[in-house]
Amino acid sequence: MKSLKNLNVILQLNVVAMLLSVTVYAQDSKMCTLLGRWTNGPSYCVEVINDIAYFGNGSNLEIVDFSNPAEPVLLSRLFTESSIRGMTIHNDKAFLAMGYSGLGIVDISIPESPVYITSIELEERDYAYDVVVNDSMAYIGGQFFFHIVDINDAQMPVEIARYETYHYTLSVSLQDSLVYISNGSNGLRIMDVTDPYDPMEFHLFDPDNYVMDIEIKDTILYMANNSNGFRIFGISDVTNPIELGKIETESYTWDVEFYENFAVLADFNGGLRIIDISNPEDPQEVGSVADLSLAGDIFIYGDKAFVARRAKGVSVVDISNTILPEELGNYETAGGAYAIAVRDNLAFVAEQDNGLRVLDVSDPSDITKIGFIGTNEDPGELTLFGDYIYLSCYQEGVRIVDISDPGNPVLKGLYSGLLDAEEIFAKEDTLYVANQDGGMVMIDVSDPMAPREIATYDTEGRTYSLFVEGNYVYMADGGNGLRILDASDPELIEEIGFSNPGGDSRAAAVFVENNMAFFAALDSGLRILDISDRSLPEEIGVLIEEAYISKLVYNNNYTYMLSGAKGMEIADVSDPTSPVLSGWFNTSIDPVDIAVEDNIVYVASQRDGIYIIKHDIIIDHVQPENVPTDNMGFTCYPNPFRTDTEFSFNLQSDTKVSIYIKNILGQHVATILHNEHLSPGSYSYIWRCDPNKIFESGIYISVIETTARNQKSVDALKLIKLE
């Protein structure tokens, strides 16, 4: 427990927290201020005009001149409200499908100076995946609905109709008065939009497996059919498609475009593939660029294919020779942020499909990249300890990265014995890994170049998170709740305590501090457990939220939580028996990891980068006139406590000592010492609550006054009494 040099800080803190409220950039927030963002992220789509490419880079619209593909030139960058999932360009405007931010409209008549015109959220708070437009209407595929937006006035678009599709719309195509909706597992929906105010389903075609994209030429439909490959259908009668031909691809076919008599495919893990479709009944692959991984969207311009590759950026491929296509250049984007750790103004970020990125966050308004190391597999979790980052990469195992030189991270070792690492906790030379269905795994990393497994403890549940304190391991074990292990002997790990206060609560995260376990469940809120007796953990407080909590961090009487409702939420747990939701910041979508230093919160988001958020707590740093010259180490244990707690301190010289207990209102309630003359040494005194007096549960203040060499000094601790 940290001592407080100013007693007024304790008494005023909660009052200040209740009075402040800050609204930021139209974000839904309370008690929080956005300081800055690293807005780079995956690239999902690309469009091209005159060798100028328009594509998403996380929450940015990047406009890049690819006249020389080997040396692309950034013309401009426009911050958008969230990640760009789909795009179409029409009449000098870019129409953006922006997830929960809906439809965005940007004037790109001057590529070097794009202007954000407006945006409109979709009705039913639907998530926009793709958009196609004509002169008057925008047709948008959402997560659950098909939407039609009137764009006659680009300054004030208006949604005029929607049609429930029940599943993800991954792409939208327009042909005359028919809109073809690639509706994921629901197949291909064909909508008649002759009357845009009353769209009618013309036909539903289920070709088995996800429909990712379609293109139509004359009376033939060409389909990217996910793991079913590339398929060709005759649609002379659009209500009765007849399969003409098919070709298997290496992985997942996500996009199809035309080049002369060829179909150019984005095969997600298999790269770019070129198919001769001159005979639709006998398609033949003629060329490919196999190492163009993460290919998701293609735009053909002249003899070039521009490929959006998520974390791998945008690549330009010369397809003039269809047998030997050649990659000409690449423009880097970032991956989705999956995990984050922060130290000394450096943020270490695990990026989906990409690797470990090191960011300088000393100026949150101008975050810069200083280091990077790639991985072959998705990095999912990381932990920072000493000069090493431990990075879990699923089937590739745990990578051990030396970050003693942050600008040049170096791979030191690899442990490949894990398949599903969910979270890593580092303590000295040992890693404790939450291995999902494999329970808890302990790995000796004293030699980073030769890590070795030293113990495994499997459980019946799915281990999402763990925390290590001393020799004890606290496991959030899914439906089996919180489990407490004694791992002092790795060869004989023993479960000594268990709690599942929310019933089948699907425990997702755990953090331990001051004999309390802060325990987050996917569907039963924040639970606070007294673990002073580890064999019988007892719930003392609960905060039920409207949506699941997936991760949490405790810092200085607050828990910072990732929530499906508001993004990042803050609970005041200074009184653990009565936690209160005191702040939040809506981090858009998919927050996946969180780190806290002082009152600065760092949130990693899968699709739109890193948020740096200030928790708006005002702390008075004014010191008393006479600060003790000697560090007394004034502490108490246990804290929280029920009936008694022990105060300890050290004296370096002859000193008069008084110790008083006050309640949260500053009223005196007990005396431990009064002007006691003590010699140099170490001292301990126990406060046992008088059974004849009523000491309610809650917050108390212990004050120590010392007089030495005619100098009077005051120090204080906050105490938490449980029932």
C-alpha positions in Angstrom: 0.0 0.0 0.0 1.4 3.4 -1.0 1.6 6.0 1.8 -0.1 9.3 1.1 1.8 12.5 2.1 -1.3 14.6 2.1 -4.3 13.4 4.1 -6.7 15.8 2.2 -5.9 13.8 -1.0 -7.7 10.8 0.4 -10.7 12.6 1.6 -11.2 14.7 -1.6 -10.4 12.1 -4.2 -13.8 10.5 -4.5 -15.5 13.9 -4.4 -13.4 15.1 -7.3 -14.1 11.9 -9.3 -17.8 12.5 -8.9 -17.7 16.1 -10.1 -15.6 15.7 -13.3 -17.0 14.7 -16.7 -15.3 15.2 -20.0 -16.6 14.7 -23.6 -14.0 14.0 -26.2 -14.3 14.2 -30.0 -18.0 13.1 -29.9 -16.8 9.9 -28.2 -19.0 8.6 -25.4 -16.8 9.2 -22.4 -16.8 10.1 -18.7 -13.8 11.1 -16.6 -11.6 10.4 -19.6 -9.7 12.6 -22.1 -8.2 11.2 -25.3 -4.6 12.2 -25.5 -3.6 10.6 -28.8 -3.9 7.6 -31.0 -1.8 5.3 -33.2 -4.4 5.0 -35.9 -2.7 2.7 -38.3 -4.1 -0.7 -38.8 -5.2 -3.4 -41.4 -6.0 -2.5 -45.0 -9.2 -4.2 -46.1 -9.9 -2.5 -49.5 -8.3 -0.5 -52.3 -9.5 1.6 -55.2 -7.3 3.2 -57.9 -7.6 6.2 -60.3 -4.7 7.3 -62.5 -2.1 5.3 -60.5 -3.3 6.9 -57.3 -4.5 4.4 -54.8 -7.1 5.0 -52.1 -7.2 2.5 -49.3 -7.7 2.1 -45.6 -4.9 1.9 -43.1 -6.7 1.3 -39.9 -8.7 4.5 -39.2 -7.0 6.4 -42.0 -7.8 6.9 -45.6 -4.4 6.8 -47.3 -3.9 8.3 -50.7 -0.7 7.1 -52.3 0.8 7.8 -55.7 2.0 4.5 -57.2 3.3 5.9 -60.5 6.6 4.3 -59.5 5.4 1.2 -57.6 8.9 0.6 -56.2 8.8 4.0 -54.5 5.2 4.9 -53.6 4.6 8.4 -52.4 2.1 9.3 -49.7 0.0 12.2 -51.0 -2.3 12.6 -48.0 -3.7 10.9 -45.0 -7.2 11.6 -43.7 -8.3 10.4 -40.2 -11.7 8.6 -40.3 -13.9 7.7 -37.4 -13.1 4.0 -37.5 -11.5 1.4 -39.8 -12.5 1.3 -43.5 -14.0 -2.0 -44.4 -15.2 -1.2 -47.9 -15.0 1.6 -50.4 -16.2 2.8 -53.8 -15.2 6.0 -55.7 -17.8 7.9 -57.7 -17.8 11.5 -59.0 -14.7 12.7 -57.1 -16.0 11.3 -53.9 -14.9 8.3 -51.8 -17.8 6.5 -50.1 -16.5 4.5 -47.1 -18.1 1.6 -45.2 -16.8 2.3 -41.7 -18.1 -0.4 -39.4 -20.2 1.1 -36.6 -19.5 4.6 -37.9 -21.6 3.7 -40.9 -21.2 5.5 -44.2 -18.5 8.1 -44.6 -18.2 10.5 -47.6 -14.9 12.2 -48.6 -14.3 14.8 -51.3 -11.1 13.5 -53.1 -11.2 16.0 -56.1 -7.8 17.1 -54.8 -6.0 13.9 -53.8 -3.3 15.9 -51.9 -6.1 17.6 -49.8 -9.1 15.3 -49.2 -12.0 16.8 -47.3 -14.2 14.8 -45.0 -17.8 15.8 -45.9 -19.9 13.9 -43.4 -20.8 10.5 -42.1 -24.1 8.8 -41.1 -24.6 5.9 -38.7 -26.7 3.1 -40.0 -30.1 2.3 -38.4 -30.2 -0.5 -35.9 -26.5 0.5 -35.1 -25.5 -1.9 -37.9 -21.9 -2.5 -38.9 -21.0 -1.4 -42.4 -18.9 -3.9 -44.4 -19.2 -2.7 -48.0 -20.8 0.0 -50.1 -21.6 0.6 -53.8 -23.2 3.7 -55.3 -24.9 5.3 -58.3 -25.7 8.9 -58.8 -28.3 9.1 -56.2 -28.2 6.1 -53.8 -25.6 4.3 -51.7 -26.2 0.6 -51.1 -24.6 -0.7 -48.0 -24.1 -4.2 -46.7 -24.2 -4.4 -42.9 -23.8 -7.1 -40.3 -27.5 -7.8 -40.2 -29.2 -5.5 -42.7 -29.0 -4.2 -46.2 -29.3 -0.4 -46.2 -30.2 2.2 -48.8 -29.0 5.8 -48.3 -30.1 8.7 -50.4 -26.9 10.7 -51.3 -28.4 13.3 -53.6 -27.2 15.8 -51.1 -23.8 14.5 -50.0 -23.8 17.0 -47.1 -26.9 15.4 -45.6 -27.3 11.7 -46.6 -30.5 10.1 -45.4 -31.2 6.4 -44.9 -34.5 5.6 -46.6 -34.8 1.9 -46.4 -33.3 -1.3 -44.9 -33.8 -5.0 -45.4 -32.9 -7.7 -42.8 -30.3 -10.1 -44.1 -29.6 -11.9 -40.8 -25.9 -12.3 -41.4 -22.7 -10.5 -42.6 -22.8 -8.9 -45.9 -19.2 -9.2 -47.1 -19.6 -7.5 -50.5 -22.2 -5.6 -52.5 -22.5 -5.5 -56.4 -24.8 -3.4 -58.5 -26.2 -4.2 -61.9 -28.9 -2.0 -63.3 -31.8 -2.3 -60.7 -30.4 -5.4 -59.0 -28.1 -5.5 -56.1 -26.2 -8.7 -55.4 -25.4 -9.2 -51.7 -22.7 -11.6 -50.7 -24.4 -12.6 -47.5 -21.8 -14.9 -45.8 -23.2 -18.2 -44.8 -26.7 -17.2 -46.0 -25.5 -17.3 -49.6 -26.2 -14.8 -52.3 -29.2 -12.4 -52.0 -30.4 -10.6 -55.1 -32.4 -7.5 -54.3 -34.6 -5.5 -56.6 -34.1 -1.8 -55.9 -36.3 -0.4 -58.7 -38.1 1.4 -55.9 -35.3 2.3 -53.4 -37.8 3.1 -50.7 -39.1 -0.5 -50.9 -36.4 -3.0 -51.7 -37.6 -6.5 -52.5 -35.8 -9.8 -52.4 -35.7 -11.1 -55.9 -33.9 -14.4 -55.2 -31.8 -16.2 -52.6 -29.2 -18.5 -53.8 -27.2 -20.8 -51.4 -24.1 -22.2 -53.1 -22.8 -23.8 -49.9 -20.1 -22.0 -47.9 -19.5 -18.3 -47.5 -20.0 -16.1 -50.6 -17.2 -13.6 -50.3 -17.5 -11.7 -53.6 -19.1 -11.9 -57.0 -18.5 -10.3 -60.4 -21.0 -10.5 -63.4 -20.1 -10.4 -67.1 -23.0 -10.7 -69.5 -25.0 -13.8 -68.3 -22.2 -15.3 -66.3 -21.6 -14.9 -62.6 -18.1 -15.5 -61.1 -18.0 -16.2 -57.4 -15.2 -16.2 -54.7 -16.7 -18.9 -52.5 -14.2 -19.0 -49.6 -12.9 -22.5 -49.0 -15.0 -23.8 -52.0 -12.6 -21.9 -54.3 -13.6 -20.1 -57.5 -16.9 -21.0 -59.1 -18.7 -20.0 -62.3 -22.4 -19.9 -62.8 -24.7 -19.3 -65.8 -27.4 -16.8 -64.9 -29.5 -16.5 -68.1 -32.3 -17.1 -65.6 -31.0 -15.3 -62.5 -33.5 -17.3 -60.3 -31.9 -20.6 -61.4 -28.1 -20.3 -61.5 -26.4 -23.3 -63.2 -22.8 -24.1 -62.3 -20.6 -24.2 -65.4 -17.1 -24.6 -63.9 -15.0 -24.6 -60.8 -11.4 -24.4 -59.7 -10.0 -25.3 -56.3 -7.7 -22.7 -54.7 -5.0 -23.1 -52.0 -6.9 -21.5 -49.1 -9.8 -19.1 -49.0 -10.9 -17.2 -52.2 -12.0 -13.8 -51.0 -12.2 -11.5 -54.1 -12.5 -11.8 -57.9 -11.8 -9.2 -60.5 -11.5 -9.2 -64.3 -8.5 -8.6 -66.5 -9.2 -9.2 -70.2 -10.2 -12.9 -70.5 -8.8 -13.7 -67.0 -10.2 -13.7 -63.5 -7.7 -12.4 -60.9 -8.3 -13.9 -57.5 -7.4 -12.9 -54.0 -6.7 -16.2 -52.3 -6.2 -15.2 -48.7 -3.2 -17.5 -47.8 -2.4 -18.6 -51.3 -1.7 -15.1 -52.8 -2.8 -13.7 -56.1 -4.0 -16.2 -58.7 -4.8 -15.7 -62.4 -7.4 -17.9 -64.0 -8.1 -18.2 -67.8 -11.9 -18.0 -68.1 -12.2 -17.9 -71.9 -14.0 -21.2 -71.6 -16.2 -20.8 -68.5 -16.8 -24.6 -68.4 -13.1 -25.3 -68.1 -11.3 -22.6 -66.1 -7.5 -23.0 -65.9 -5.0 -21.3 -63.6 -2.2 -19.8 -65.6 -0.1 -17.8 -63.2 0.2 -16.8 -59.5 2.2 -14.8 -56.9 2.1 -17.3 -54.1 3.9 -15.3 -51.5 1.4 -12.5 -51.6 -0.2 -13.6 -48.3 -3.3 -12.0 -46.7 -4.7 -11.0 -50.1 -8.3 -9.8 -49.4 -9.3 -7.2 -52.0 -8.1 -6.5 -55.5 -8.5 -3.5 -57.9 -7.4 -3.8 -61.5 -6.0 -0.6 -63.1 -4.5 -1.0 -66.5 -1.9 -3.9 -66.4 -1.6 -3.7 -62.6 -3.4 -5.4 -59.8 -3.5 -3.5 -56.5 -4.0 -5.9 -53.6 -5.1 -4.9 -50.1 -3.4 -7.3 -47.7 -4.5 -6.3 -44.2 -1.3 -6.1 -42.1 0.9 -6.6 -45.1 -0.3 -3.3 -46.7 -1.0 -2.7 -50.4 1.0 -4.5 -53.1 1.2 -3.7 -56.8 1.5 -6.6 -59.2 2.3 -6.4 -62.9 -0.2 -8.8 -64.6 0.6 -7.9 -68.2 2.3 -11.3 -68.4 -0.4 -13.4 -66.9 1.8 -16.5 -66.8 4.5 -14.7 -64.8 2.9 -11.9 -62.8 5.4 -9.9 -60.8 5.1 -7.9 -57.6 6.4 -4.4 -58.3 6.1 -2.7 -54.9 4.4 -2.5 -51.5 3.2 0.2 -49.2 3.3 -0.8 -45.5 0.3 -0.7 -43.2 -0.1 -2.0 -39.7 -1.9 -5.0 -38.3 -4.7 -5.0 -35.8 -3.4 -4.4 -32.3 -3.9 -7.6 -30.3 -1.8 -6.9 -27.1 0.1 -4.0 -25.5 2.6 -3.4 -22.8 4.0 0.0 -21.8 7.2 1.2 -20.1 9.4 4.3 -20.1 7.3 6.1 -22.8 7.5 3.0 -25.0 4.6 1.0 -26.1 5.2 -2.6 -27.3 2.3 -3.8 -29.5 1.6 -7.3 -30.8 0.0 -6.8 -34.3 -2.3 -9.3 -36.0 -0.6 -11.1 -38.9 2.4 -8.9 -38.5 4.7 -8.9 -35.5 6.0 -6.8 -32.6 6.0 -3.0 -33.1 7.7 -0.6 -30.7 6.2 2.9 -30.5 7.5 6.1 -28.9 4.5 7.4 -26.9 6.3 10.2 -25.0 4.2 12.7 -27.0 0.7 11.0 -27.4 -0.3 13.5 -30.0 2.6 12.4 -32.2 3.3 8.7 -31.8 6.2 7.3 -33.8 7.4 3.9 -34.7 11.0 3.2 -33.6 11.3 -0.6 -33.9 9.7 -3.7 -35.4 10.2 -7.5 -35.7 8.0 -9.7 -37.8 6.5 -13.1 -37.0 5.2 -15.8 -39.3 2.1 -16.4 -37.2 -0.4 -14.2 -35.5 1.0 -12.7 -32.3 -1.8 -12.9 -29.8 -0.5 -12.0 -26.3 2.6 -10.5 -24.8 4.2 -9.7 -21.5 7.1 -7.4 -20.7 9.7 -8.4 -18.1 13.2 -7.0 -17.8 14.9 -6.7 -21.2 12.5 -9.2 -22.8 9.1 -9.4 -24.5 7.5 -12.8 -24.4 5.2 -13.0 -27.4 2.7 -15.8 -27.9 2.2 -16.7 -31.6 -0.3 -19.6 -31.3 1.0 -22.6 -33.4 4.4 -20.9 -33.6 4.7 -20.9 -29.8 6.2 -18.3 -27.5 8.8 -16.0 -29.0 11.4 -14.5 -26.7 12.4 -11.1 -28.0 15.3 -9.0 -26.6 14.2 -5.4 -26.4 17.3 -4.0 -24.6 17.7 -1.9 -27.8 14.0 -1.0 -28.4 14.8 0.3 -31.9 16.2 -3.1 -32.9 14.3 -5.9 -31.2 16.1 -9.3 -31.7 14.6 -12.8 -31.5 16.5 -14.8 -28.8 14.5 -17.9 -28.4 11.3 -19.9 -29.2 9.2 -22.3 -27.2 7.0 -24.3 -29.5 5.1 -26.5 -27.1 1.9 -24.4 -27.0 -1.0 -24.2 -29.3 -3.5 -21.8 -27.7 -1.7 -19.4 -25.4 -4.3 -17.0 -24.1 -2.2 -14.9 -21.6 1.4 -14.9 -20.3 2.6 -13.8 -16.9 6.4 -13.4 -16.4 8.1 -13.7 -13.0 11.9 -13.6 -12.8 13.0 -16.6 -14.9 9.6 -18.3 -15.2 6.7 -17.8 -17.6 3.2 -18.8 -16.5 1.0 -19.3 -19.5 -2.8 -19.6 -19.7 -3.0 -22.3 -22.4 -6.8 -22.3 -22.9 -7.8 -26.0 -22.9 -4.3 -27.0 -21.7 -4.6 -25.2 -18.4 -1.5 -23.5 -16.9 2.0 -24.2 -18.2 5.2 -23.1 -16.5 8.3 -22.4 -18.7 11.9 -21.9 -17.5 13.4 -19.0 -19.5 16.6 -18.5 -17.6 18.3 -19.4 -20.8 16.3 -17.4 -23.4 17.8 -19.4 -26.2 16.7 -22.7 -24.7 13.4 -22.3 -22.9 12.0 -25.5 -21.4 8.7 -26.6 -19.8 8.9 -27.3 -16.1 5.3 -28.0 -15.1 1.7 -28.2 -16.4 -1.5 -28.0 -14.4 -4.6 -28.8 -16.4 -8.2 -28.0 -15.4 -11.6 -28.9 -16.4 -12.4 -25.4 -17.7 -10.8 -23.1 -20.3 -8.0 -21.0 -18.8 -8.3 -17.4 -20.1 -6.1 -15.5 -17.7 -3.8 -15.9 -14.8 -2.0 -13.8 -12.2 1.0 -14.8 -10.1 1.7 -13.5 -6.6 4.5 -15.1 -4.6 4.2 -18.9 -5.1 0.4 -18.6 -5.8 -1.2 -18.7 -9.2 -4.7 -17.3 -9.7 -6.5 -18.7 -12.7 -9.6 -17.4 -14.5 -10.8 -20.8 -15.6 -13.9 -20.1 -17.7 -17.1 -21.7 -16.4 -15.1 -23.2 -13.5 -14.5 -19.7 -12.0 -11.4 -18.6 -10.1 -8.9 -21.3 -9.1 -6.0 -20.7 -6.7 -2.9 -22.9 -7.1 0.2 -23.3 -4.8 3.1 -23.6 -7.3 5.9 -23.4 -4.8 6.9 -26.9 -5.9 6.5 -27.1 -9.7 6.5 -30.9 -9.5 3.6 -31.0 -7.1 1.3 -28.1 -7.9 -1.8 -28.1 -5.7 -5.1 -26.4 -5.9 -5.8 -24.8 -2.6 -8.8 -22.5 -3.2 -11.7 -22.1 -5.5 -14.6 -19.6 -6.1 -17.3 -19.2 -8.7 -19.5 -16.5 -7.2 -21.4 -15.8 -10.4 -22.4 -19.4 -10.9 -21.4 -20.4 -14.4 -19.7 -17.1 -14.8 -17.1 -17.8 -17.6 -14.2 -16.3 -15.7 -12.2 -14.2 -18.2 -9.6 -12.2 -16.3 -8.1 -11.9 -12.9 -5.8 -9.3 -11.1 -4.6 -9.6 -7.5 -3.7 -6.7 -5.1 -3.7 -6.2 -1.3 -5.3 -9.6 -0.5 -8.1 -8.9 -3.0 -8.7 -10.7 -6.3 -10.4 -8.6 -8.9 -12.2 -11.2 -11.0 -13.9 -10.4 -14.3 -16.4 -12.6 -15.9 -17.7 -12.6 -19.5 -21.3 -12.5 -18.3 -21.5 -11.7 -14.6 -19.6 -8.5 -14.1 -16.7 -7.5 -11.9 -16.4 -9.6 -8.7 -14.1 -8.6 -5.8 -12.9 -11.5 -3.6 -11.2 -11.4 -0.2 -8.3 -13.9 -0.5 -6.6 -13.3 2.9 -7.6 -16.9 3.4 -6.7 -18.4 0.1 -8.4 -21.7 0.9 -11.7 -19.9 1.4 -11.9 -16.9 -1.0 -15.0 -14.8 -0.2 -16.9 -12.4 -2.4 -17.1 -9.0 -0.8 -18.2 -6.8 -3.7 -19.8 -7.0 -7.1 -20.4 -4.6 -10.0 -22.8 -6.0 -12.6 -22.4 -4.4 -16.0 -24.7 -4.6 -19.1 -22.1 -6.4 -21.2 -19.2 -8.8 -20.7 -15.8 -7.9 -19.3 -12.9 -9.5 -21.1 -9.8 -8.0 -19.4 -9.0 -5.8 -16.5 -6.0 -4.1 -14.7 -6.0 -2.7 -11.2 -4.2 0.5 -10.5 -4.4 2.8 -7.4 -7.9 2.0 -6.2 -9.4 1.7 -9.7 -10.0 -1.2 -12.0 -9.7 -0.5 -15.7 -11.8 -3.0 -17.8 -12.4 -3.8 -21.4 -16.2 -4.1 -21.9 -18.4 -5.0 -24.8 -20.7 -2.1 -23.8 -18.5 1.0 -23.7 -15.1 -0.1 -24.7 -12.9 0.9 -21.7 -14.7 1.2 -18.3 -13.3 2.4 -15.0 -14.6 1.1 -11.6 -13.7 2.9 -8.4 -12.9 0.1 -5.9 -11.5 2.2 -3.1 -14.3 0.7 -1.1 -14.2 -2.9 -2.4 -17.5 -3.8 -0.7 -19.2 -1.2 -3.0 -17.5 -0.8 -6.4 -18.9 2.0 -8.5 -18.6 2.6 -12.2 -16.9 6.0 -12.3 -15.7 6.5 -15.9 -15.5 5.1 -19.4 -14.3 5.8 -22.9 -15.9 4.4 -26.0 -12.9 2.9 -27.9 -15.0 2.1 -31.0 -14.9 -1.7 -31.5 -12.9 -4.7 -30.6 -10.8 -3.5 -27.7 -8.6 -6.5 -26.9 -5.9 -5.4 -24.4 -5.2 -2.7 -21.8 -2.2 -1.3 -19.9 -2.1 1.4 -17.3 0.7 3.7 -16.0 -0.2 6.2 -13.3 -3.5 7.6 -14.7 -2.7 7.0 -18.4 -4.6 4.1 -20.0 -3.4 2.4 -23.2 -6.0 0.4 -25.1 -5.3 -1.9 -28.1 -8.0 -2.3 -30.7 -8.1 -5.1 -33.3 -9.0 -2.8 -36.2 -8.2 0.8 -35.4 -5.0 1.0 -33.5 -4.0 2.3 -30.1 -5.8 4.7 -27.8 -4.0 6.7 -25.2 -6.5 8.0 -22.6 -6.0 10.1 -19.5 -8.1 9.1 -16.5 -9.2 12.6 -15.3 -8.4 12.4 -11.6 -7.0 15.6 -10.0 -4.4 14.8 -7.4 -3.1 17.5 -5.1 0.7 17.0 -4.9 1.3 19.6 -2.2 3.5 18.2 0.5 3.3 18.9 4.3 5.7 21.5 5.5 7.9 18.9 7.2 8.4 15.7 5.3 10.3 13.0 7.3 13.9 12.9 6.3 14.0 9.2 7.2 11.9 6.6 5.2 9.9 5.0 8.0 8.4 2.4 5.7 5.0 2.9 7.4 2.8 0.0 6.3 0.0 -2.2 7.6 -1.0 -5.8 7.0 -3.5 -7.2 6.2 -5.2 -4.5 4.3 -8.1 -4.9 3.7 -8.8 -6.5 7.1 -11.8 -7.6 9.2 -11.0 -7.4 12.9 -7.4 -6.4 13.3 -4.4 -5.1 11.3 -0.7 -4.6 12.1 1.2 -1.4 11.6 4.9 -1.5 11.0 7.5 1.2 10.7 11.3 1.9 11.2 13.0 4.7 13.1 16.5 6.0 12.5 16.7 8.2 15.6 15.0 8.9 18.9 11.5 9.9 18.0 8.1 10.7 19.6 5.4 8.7 17.8 1.6 9.0 17.7 -0.7 6.8 15.6 -4.4 7.7 15.2 -7.3 6.2 13.3 -9.8 8.5 11.6 -12.9 7.8 9.5 -13.4 9.0 6.0 -14.9 12.3 7.4 -11.7 12.9 9.3 -13.2 12.2 12.7 -11.0 10.5 15.3 -12.1 6.9 16.1 -9.1 5.2 17.8 -5.6 5.8 19.2 -2.8 3.3 18.8 0.1 5.4 20.2 0.1 8.8 21.8 3.4 10.7 22.1 5.3 7.5 22.7 9.1 8.0 23.0 10.8 5.3 20.9 14.5 4.5 20.2 15.9 3.7 16.8 14.6 0.3 15.5 11.7 -1.5 13.9 8.3 -1.5 15.5 4.9 -3.2 15.0 1.6 -2.4 16.7 -1.7 -4.2 16.2 -5.1 -2.4 16.0 -7.9 -4.6 17.2 -11.3 -3.1 16.6 -13.0 -2.7 19.9 -15.9 -5.2 20.0 -17.8 -2.8 22.2 -17.7 -0.1 19.5 -19.3 -0.3 16.0 -16.7 0.0 13.3 -18.5 -0.2 10.0 -17.0 -1.6 6.9 -15.4 0.9 4.6 -12.5 3.3 4.4 -10.4 4.5 7.4 -7.3 6.6 7.6 -4.3 5.8 9.8 -2.2 8.8 10.6 1.3 8.6 12.1 2.8 11.8 13.6 6.5 11.8 14.5 8.7 14.4 16.3 12.5 14.1 16.0 15.1 16.8 16.3 12.3 19.3 16.9 10.8 18.5 13.5 7.2 17.3 13.3 6.2 15.1 10.4 2.9 13.4 9.3 2.3 10.4 7.1 -0.9 8.5 6.3 -2.3 5.2 5.0 -5.7 4.3 3.7 -7.3 1.3 5.4 -10.1 -0.8 4.1 -12.2 -2.6 6.7 -14.4 -5.5 5.6 -17.5 -6.8 7.3 
